[in-house]
Amino acid sequence: MRENRLRKLLEEGKPTLGTRILSSWPTIIELVGRSGRFDYVEFSAEYAPYDHRSLEEMGRAIELFDDLTGMIKVEQESRTHTAVRAIGAGFQSVLFADIRNVLDAEQCVRVVRSDRPQSSGLHGVNLQRANLLEAGSKEWADALDDIVIVLMIEKREAIQQIDQILAVPGVDMVQFGPADYANSIGRTGEFQHPEVVAAEQLVIERAKEHGVAARVELNDASDADRYLDIGVKHFNIGFDVRTLFDWYCREGSVMQQRLSKLIATE
């Protein structure tokens, strides 16, 4: 089975860097891989259109690069089905959204882990692309137990149970979600409200105490220093659609200004 690069880096205590995409076009993953700058690419399936065939094509693209692995972000209602299909397509990490309590966290771990006594999971042989030749093998069961499990901490209830959630065996990484958290406490859109900022700080501090990696999402690298200063070393930067939009706005504005000068001289 293929080595899980993200798992390896976490076990070695090294920093990790990923980037997010909404496009299921495999060439975008190839561009990420060819940059040689990222440890993993996250397909944010919670927000994007895709089908099972596109998951397999993304899995193949990821495997073109030895130093790249894939993460998928799954939404609440379809978390079991989507996680199983994505892992079968070749993704080696799952980011679960909308965690509210300890039971949610425990269920997410069980969804991923192998259905064998020592693993206490729900994931069976599940013959798919990633294990067509290893179906039912110990190697496949071990690979399931090696999947990196990431939880979004973005609800008021999750903050209230943060220590219990972080203590759930199998939780490898957490990500604070300011937008959803602000909404859940009646501060919709107030991402920088003191209560929201304090909740993010709490998640980072508690994660460190429990030996769980805390990840931070950034639009770009300009805001990384303040997190590095408090000990964060796991980041996911950029969104393909945001990168494109920012470029269109910036470069389009520059060209419009130059064209308007041309028109003014005519």
Summary of the structure (lengths in Angstrom):
residues: 266
radius of gyration: 19.8
end to end distance: 66.2
largest distance: 79.5
contacts: 840
relative contact order: 0.12
helix: 49%
strand: 18%
